[in-house]
Amino acid sequence: MADSAPADAGAQVLDAGALLPPAAHPHSVRMIHTSDVHVGTGHMRDESGREEALHFLETIMRAAVDLDADVVLIAGDFFDNNRVKEPLVAETAGILNEPEVPVVILPGNHDPHMADSVYERFGHHFAAHVHIFDDADGTLFSLDDLGVQIWGQAHTSYDDFSPAGSSPDWRSDSEPPLWRIAMAHGSAVGFDGRLSFGYRIEEEHLSDLEAHYVALGHLDRHGQTGPPGTTAFYSGAPSLLKGFTLVDLRPHGVHVQPILFDALERGQVPAR
């Protein structure tokens, strides 16, 4: 693997606090954003027969501790399908449960939250600090102790739908105000030159979210998308990026940077 990060390695988004005055956010929040982990493909096994996806997940959760992350966002297709067996779900949940770092999971088109989904059948394996969206119209999780609120529309069937088409009912009763984070799993218009696809996310959808950061999944490459004034990023799938996206919400704006696994191994840990 090359030592250098992708060309679109990072963005200092100085106007991200324009939705609320930056001075109203004296607290900083560090997030790890990943998506499309696809646990349960059965592919890319190591010599012991263990899925590569689990190794990626362990590395991400260790990084959450080492980088002093406040929360981990998994923006869809955490599991490859809803046929994943309980022992693998339990092992996967154990990786998330142990660090006690809050985790927020958005079910995607591969693992929609439905009656026979892995989340319904085996959700009891996940600890209380693992939050899973379950409503196609949108759910808001308020993590008051971290100073963030996180909203997302879960895929709840295999049918096409607009994964960022609803309007969040953001809380405004906190002082200082809570950072507003949206999550969506779908295809943003214009990203990678895409014009026609399912699970479509229009530019106006991203604007209408009025979020300080939009954590996207479904397309595997890391990169920014959306109209001016929005801060929406695809994290990149760990199998392709060989890393994850690190997001720092700061009083002066938002810093977004992909972190490669091999850089972590070399001890190149970004300061908070």
Secondary structure as GFF3:
##gff-version 3
##sequence-region A 1 272
A	DSSP	beta_strand	11	13	.	.	.	ID=ss1
A	DSSP	three_ten_helix	16	19	.	.	.	ID=ss2
A	DSSP	three_ten_helix	22	24	.	.	.	ID=ss3
A	DSSP	beta_strand	29	34	.	.	.	ID=ss4
A	DSSP	alpha_helix	52	66	.	.	.	ID=ss5
A	DSSP	beta_strand	71	74	.	.	.	ID=ss6
A	DSSP	alpha_helix	86	97	.	.	.	ID=ss7
A	DSSP	beta_strand	103	105	.	.	.	ID=ss8
A	DSSP	alpha_helix	118	122	.	.	.	ID=ss9
A	DSSP	three_ten_helix	123	125	.	.	.	ID=ss10
A	DSSP	beta_strand	130	132	.	.	.	ID=ss11
A	DSSP	beta_strand	139	143	.	.	.	ID=ss12
A	DSSP	beta_strand	148	152	.	.	.	ID=ss13
A	DSSP	beta_strand	179	185	.	.	.	ID=ss14
A	DSSP	beta_strand	187	188	.	.	.	ID=ss15
A	DSSP	three_ten_helix	191	193	.	.	.	ID=ss16
A	DSSP	beta_strand	200	201	.	.	.	ID=ss17
A	DSSP	alpha_helix	203	208	.	.	.	ID=ss18
A	DSSP	beta_strand	213	217	.	.	.	ID=ss19
A	DSSP	beta_strand	223	225	.	.	.	ID=ss20
A	DSSP	beta_strand	232	234	.	.	.	ID=ss21
A	DSSP	alpha_helix	238	241	.	.	.	ID=ss22
A	DSSP	beta_strand	243	250	.	.	.	ID=ss23
A	DSSP	beta_strand	253	260	.	.	.	ID=ss24
A	DSSP	alpha_helix	261	265	.	.	.	ID=ss25
###
